Amino acid sequence: MIPLYEAKMLHLYETRWATYEPDGTSRLLTEQEKAAHVNPLPRYWVAETEIDKKLGDHGTHNALIGWRRICRATDARTLILTQGPRVGYGDSWFLALPSQGRSELQALWASFPVDYVSRQKLGGTNMNFFTFMQLPTPRPEVFTSFDLPLERPLSSWLGVRVDRLNGWIPDPTDRAQARAELDAAAFHLYGLDREEVSYVMDTFPIVKRKDEAAFGSFRTKELIMVAYDAMTEATVSGQVYRAPWTQEAVR
């Protein structure tokens, strides 16, 4: 038997968002539990053979990318998406089954520019397949032709950061910076200029309000803008991009 994950147990770059207690109640996992890689306890279990039947030709994948079906444009984030383990998933978590590029797709689908578009597409509280399929997704060749000056090819650069986030970076500042780099790269890939980036970020008032309560300023936007500017400067100067808050980029 293997776990059946429900949407409430997952979040952006998190497969340890919430867990069930033996008495049937649920709670959020603590930062300490996440850092210790404590796995959530599900409410239900399913036979592994049933998962094999459902996945069919996709059964060899060890990670499955999916998103919460129930969402609202008025929440802090609308498209809640991540890669999860090869377990069972309830019908409140929809799966995409790309044959390749799952980390690159996660980096873009979990980004603020795509979340902004999803809010324009969403007419109710369900991120159905037909809505998800309207979200802007670059063709695979874009990842090889995009000219952002990174220390490694774009797919690999994105994959390193996505893998670190999925594996759970214990330090919250390090985690926020890694996500900011991914968001900044996504804004560049989608061709938004600095003013447009600022505008998009200001359409997430709940993220701003939570940041101001925790840090005294809109830290998420500030980190993204700093990374975005560093990428712009690297492009203009012809230099390789380096993370603006460290002496050396994450490798």
Secondary structure as UniProt FT lines:
FT   STRAND          2..5
FT   HELIX           7..9
FT   TURN            12..13
FT   STRAND          18..20
FT   TURN            22..23
FT   STRAND          26..28
FT   HELIX           31..35
FT   TURN            36..37
FT   STRAND          44..46
FT   HELIX           48..55
FT   HELIX           56..58
FT   TURN            59..60
FT   STRAND          63..68
FT   TURN            73..74
FT   STRAND          81..85
FT   STRAND          88..89
FT   TURN            91..92
FT   STRAND          93..96
FT   HELIX           102..109
FT   HELIX           112..121
FT   HELIX           129..132
FT   TURN            133..134
FT   TURN            140..141
FT   HELIX           142..145
FT   HELIX           154..167
FT   HELIX           172..189
FT   TURN            190..191
FT   HELIX           194..202
FT   HELIX           205..215
FT   HELIX           219..237
FT   TURN            244..245
//
